[in-house]
């Protein structure tokens, strides 16, 4: 009887232990399932190589090859205005005529003095040849003749300086004087800019200074005008700016129609060599950090229980350049890798992901904003 009781108790203990172990496994599995975060929703892109032109993309400023503010050379009253604001003028065209009545009266008097001095000089010359007067008197009349001629030339120069002309061909700005206005010496009359050709000035980082040469080609564009403009580098500054550590570069472009205006901001794509092969990714795929830039690559992974799942692996990369919405990756990513393109900020190494590519981030090499 005792043996039977011991056997029954042993069986009961084994059954209870088995049930307890089974329940423990169930609770442990449920706890792990609760602690495991759900997969993060992301978009992905299969990486592939592309040929990118080797360029340095910077912002530049258009500047006139010739640009001045035409001003009064001498003080005087505006007697006549011979131009209209915003019009094209040629070299030598008259812009403003100042009142020269006083100078012309002085010129008439000076010419009379000159004529008299010339007559006296001719008479004195005849008398000297005849030996009637001394050579000293001849010298005096000769000097008087030259002095009166110089005085006539000076007054004519003053009259000419009061006729203000365009120093070169170009487009006029807004008129800044009115008829009858008294102008002081140096007072502004109208801006004048030569628009074709035109300069574009820009700075490049000092580490890229060795890639630029006089004659290097470039393309210039602006969101405010249609078309692209080609040109070449014509000058490179001999010093590096101590504030920005940039080297200033100047390019000359053909500007037919005057679409580019001095002071306008433009995008400059400076060619530095042959095309290069890169992995092109949307800018949203790059996780920028002080310790290095990285992306997340999706691949099959295994959890501690040995189950396979789709997870993200952090991969450090090297980026060089961008265009539009795209960034060029030169190392760290291989063709065929499935790269996370959005949602990288919420990922960690080994995190489970759920891919949904119905809506992709912008990936346009030449985007055009809707409000442009």
C-alpha positions in Angstrom: 0.0 0.0 0.0 2.8 2.4 0.9 4.6 1.6 -2.3 1.5 2.5 -4.2 1.2 5.8 -2.4 4.8 6.7 -3.1 4.3 5.8 -6.8 1.2 8.0 -7.0 2.9 10.9 -5.3 5.9 10.6 -7.6 3.8 10.6 -10.7 1.8 13.5 -9.4 5.0 15.5 -8.7 6.3 14.7 -12.2 3.0 15.8 -13.8 3.0 19.0 -11.8 6.6 19.7 -12.6 6.0 19.1 -16.3 3.0 21.4 -16.3 5.0 24.0 -14.4 7.9 23.8 -16.9 5.5 24.1 -19.8 3.8 27.1 -18.3 7.2 28.7 -17.6 8.2 28.3 -21.2 4.9 29.8 -22.3 5.3 32.8 -20.0 9.0 33.3 -21.0 8.1 33.2 -24.7 5.2 35.7 -24.1 7.5 38.0 -22.2 10.1 37.9 -25.0 7.4 38.7 -27.5 6.2 41.6 -25.4 9.7 43.0 -25.0 10.6 42.7 -28.7 9.7 46.0 -30.4 7.6 45.9 -33.6 9.3 46.3 -37.0 9.9 49.9 -38.1 8.2 51.0 -41.4 10.9 52.2 -43.8 11.4 52.7 -47.6 14.3 51.2 -49.4 16.2 51.5 -52.7 18.5 49.0 -54.4 21.9 50.7 -54.9 23.4 50.9 -58.3 26.4 52.7 -59.9 26.0 55.9 -61.9 28.3 58.1 -63.8 28.5 61.5 -62.3 30.5 64.4 -63.8 33.4 65.6 -61.6 32.3 69.0 -60.6 32.5 71.4 -57.8 29.0 72.9 -57.1 29.1 76.4 -55.5 27.1 79.6 -55.3 28.4 82.6 -57.3 27.6 86.2 -57.9 27.3 87.8 -61.3 29.3 91.0 -61.8 29.7 93.4 -64.7 32.9 93.3 -66.8 32.5 97.0 -66.9 30.3 98.9 -64.5 30.3 102.5 -63.3 28.1 105.2 -62.0 28.4 108.0 -64.6 29.0 111.3 -62.7 29.5 114.9 -63.3 33.1 115.8 -64.0 32.7 119.5 -63.2 30.1 121.5 -61.3 27.3 123.0 -63.3 23.5 123.1 -64.2 21.9 120.4 -66.2 20.9 122.0 -69.5 19.8 118.9 -71.5 19.2 115.2 -70.8 19.8 113.0 -73.8 19.0 109.5 -72.5 16.2 107.3 -71.1 16.6 105.0 -68.1 17.2 101.4 -68.9 18.2 101.9 -72.5 21.2 100.6 -74.3 23.9 103.2 -75.3 27.0 103.0 -77.3 30.5 104.3 -76.5 30.5 108.1 -76.8 26.8 108.7 -76.8 25.9 112.0 -75.1 24.0 111.5 -71.8 23.9 114.9 -70.2 24.8 118.4 -71.4 25.6 121.1 -68.7 25.0 124.8 -69.2 28.2 126.2 -70.9 27.1 129.7 -71.8 29.6 131.3 -69.5 32.4 129.1 -70.8 31.5 129.9 -74.4 31.6 133.6 -73.7 35.0 133.1 -72.1 36.0 131.1 -75.2 35.1 133.9 -77.6 37.2 136.4 -75.5 40.1 134.0 -75.4 39.9 133.4 -79.2 40.0 137.1 -79.8 43.0 137.5 -77.6 44.6 134.6 -79.4 44.0 136.1 -82.8 45.5 139.4 -81.7 48.5 137.7 -80.2 49.0 135.8 -83.5 48.9 139.1 -85.5 51.3 140.8 -83.1 53.6 137.8 -83.4 53.6 137.9 -87.2 54.4 141.6 -87.2 57.2 141.2 -84.6 58.6 138.4 -86.7 58.8 140.6 -89.8 60.5 143.4 -87.8 63.0 141.1 -86.3 63.9 139.8 -89.7 64.4 143.4 -90.8 66.6 144.1 -87.7 64.2 146.9 -86.5 63.4 145.5 -83.0 65.3 143.5 -80.5 65.0 139.7 -80.2 63.7 140.1 -76.7 60.5 141.7 -77.9 60.0 138.9 -80.4 60.3 136.3 -77.6 57.7 138.2 -75.6 55.1 138.2 -78.4 55.9 134.5 -79.1 55.2 133.6 -75.5 51.9 135.6 -75.5 50.8 133.8 -78.6 51.4 130.4 -77.0 49.7 131.5 -73.8 46.5 132.6 -75.6 46.4 129.4 -77.6 46.7 127.3 -74.3 43.9 129.4 -72.8 41.6 128.7 -75.7 42.4 124.9 -75.4 41.7 124.9 -71.7 38.3 126.6 -72.1 37.4 124.1 -74.9 38.4 121.2 -72.7 36.1 122.6 -70.0 33.2 122.8 -72.4 33.9 119.3 -73.6 34.0 118.0 -70.0 30.5 119.5 -69.4 29.2 117.3 -72.2 28.9 113.9 -70.4 29.2 110.8 -72.6 28.9 107.1 -72.1 32.4 105.7 -71.5 31.5 102.3 -72.9 28.6 100.4 -74.4 26.1 99.0 -72.0 22.7 99.3 -70.3 21.8 102.4 -68.3 20.2 102.2 -64.9 17.7 104.6 -63.3 18.3 108.4 -64.0 19.3 110.3 -60.9 19.3 113.9 -62.2 16.6 116.3 -63.4 16.6 119.1 -65.9 17.8 122.3 -64.3 19.4 120.6 -61.4 22.8 121.9 -60.2 25.4 119.2 -60.1 28.5 119.2 -57.9 31.7 117.7 -59.1 31.4 113.9 -58.8 27.6 113.8 -58.3 26.0 110.7 -59.7 24.0 110.9 -62.9 23.1 107.3 -63.9 24.6 103.8 -63.5 26.0 102.1 -66.6 26.7 98.3 -66.8 28.1 96.3 -69.7 26.2 93.0 -69.6 27.8 90.9 -72.4 30.1 89.3 -71.5 29.6 89.1 -67.8 31.7 87.9 -64.8 30.7 85.3 -62.3 32.7 85.5 -59.0 32.7 82.6 -56.5 34.8 80.9 -53.9 36.0 77.3 -53.7 37.4 75.5 -50.6 41.2 75.7 -50.3 41.4 71.9 -50.5 39.9 72.1 -54.0 42.1 74.9 -55.2 44.5 72.6 -57.0 41.7 71.2 -59.1 40.9 74.5 -60.8 42.9 76.0 -63.7 42.5 79.1 -65.8 40.5 77.9 -68.8 38.5 75.3 -66.8 34.9 75.1 -68.1 31.8 75.6 -66.0 28.1 75.8 -66.3 26.0 78.5 -64.6 22.3 78.4 -63.9 19.7 80.4 -61.9 16.2 79.7 -60.7 15.2 83.2 -61.8 16.2 82.9 -65.5 15.7 80.2 -68.1 18.6 78.3 -69.6 22.1 77.5 -68.7 25.2 79.6 -69.4 28.6 78.2 -70.4 31.9 79.9 -69.6 35.5 79.5 -68.5 37.6 80.4 -65.6 39.6 83.6 -66.4 41.3 84.4 -63.1 42.2 82.8 -59.8 43.0 84.9 -56.7 46.6 84.5 -55.5 45.6 84.3 -51.8 43.3 82.3 -49.6 40.7 84.3 -47.7 41.7 84.0 -44.0 38.1 84.1 -42.8 36.4 81.5 -45.1 39.5 79.6 -46.2 38.2 79.9 -49.8 40.0 80.8 -53.0 38.2 83.4 -55.1 37.7 82.5 -58.7 36.4 84.6 -61.6 34.8 83.2 -64.7 33.7 85.0 -67.9 30.4 84.0 -69.6 28.6 85.0 -72.7 25.3 86.7 -71.7 23.2 87.1 -74.8 20.1 89.1 -74.1 21.4 90.3 -70.7 19.5 87.6 -68.8 22.1 87.6 -66.0 22.3 90.9 -64.1 25.1 92.1 -61.9 24.5 91.2 -58.3 22.4 88.1 -59.1 23.1 84.8 -57.2 23.7 81.8 -59.5 24.5 78.1 -59.2 28.0 77.2 -60.6 29.0 73.7 -61.7 32.8 73.8 -62.2 34.2 70.9 -64.1 37.3 69.3 -62.5 38.0 66.3 -64.7 36.5 63.1 -66.2 33.3 61.5 -65.0 33.4 59.2 -62.0 31.3 56.2 -60.9 29.4 56.6 -57.6 26.5 55.1 -55.7 23.7 57.6 -56.0 21.3 57.8 -52.9 18.6 60.2 -51.8 19.9 62.6 -49.2 17.3 61.2 -46.7 19.2 57.9 -46.7 22.3 59.5 -45.1 22.5 59.5 -41.3 24.9 62.4 -40.6 26.8 62.3 -37.3 30.0 63.8 -35.9 31.7 60.4 -35.7 30.9 59.6 -39.3 28.2 59.4 -41.9 26.3 56.1 -42.3 23.4 54.3 -44.0 21.3 51.3 -43.0 21.4 48.3 -45.3 18.5 45.8 -45.1 19.4 42.1 -45.0 18.2 38.7 -43.5 19.2 38.4 -39.8 18.6 35.9 -37.0 17.2 36.7 -33.6 18.6 34.9 -30.4 16.1 32.1 -30.9 17.5 31.5 -34.4 14.4 32.9 -36.2 15.1 34.8 -39.5 13.8 38.3 -39.9 14.5 41.4 -42.1 16.7 43.8 -40.2 18.8 46.9 -40.7 22.6 46.9 -40.4 24.4 50.3 -39.9 27.1 50.9 -42.5 29.6 53.8 -42.4 30.1 55.5 -45.8 32.1 58.2 -47.5 30.1 60.9 -49.4 31.6 63.3 -52.0 29.3 65.8 -53.5 25.6 66.1 -54.2 23.2 67.2 -57.0 19.6 68.1 -56.4 18.1 65.5 -54.0 20.9 63.1 -54.5 24.2 62.4 -52.6 27.2 60.6 -54.1 28.5 57.7 -52.0 32.0 56.6 -53.0 32.6 53.9 -50.5 30.7 51.7 -48.0 27.9 50.7 -50.2 28.0 48.1 -53.0 25.7 47.7 -56.0 22.7 45.5 -55.2 22.6 46.5 -51.5 19.1 47.4 -50.3 19.5 50.8 -48.6 17.0 52.4 -46.3 16.0 55.7 -47.8 13.6 57.1 -45.2 13.1 56.4 -41.5 16.8 56.1 -40.7 16.5 58.4 -37.6 14.4 55.8 -35.8 16.6 52.7 -36.6 19.4 51.1 -34.6 21.9 48.4 -35.6 19.9 45.1 -35.9 16.5 46.6 -35.7 13.6 44.8 -37.5 12.1 46.6 -40.4 9.0 46.5 -42.5 9.4 47.7 -46.1 6.7 49.9 -47.7 7.8 51.5 -50.9 4.5 52.9 -52.0 5.7 56.4 -51.2 9.4 57.2 -51.9 11.4 60.3 -50.9 12.5 62.8 -53.5 15.4 61.5 -55.6 15.7 64.0 -58.5 19.1 65.2 -59.7 17.6 68.5 -60.9 14.5 69.3 -58.7 12.3 72.3 -59.5 10.5 73.7 -56.5 6.8 74.2 -57.0 7.1 77.9 -56.2 10.0 78.6 -58.6 
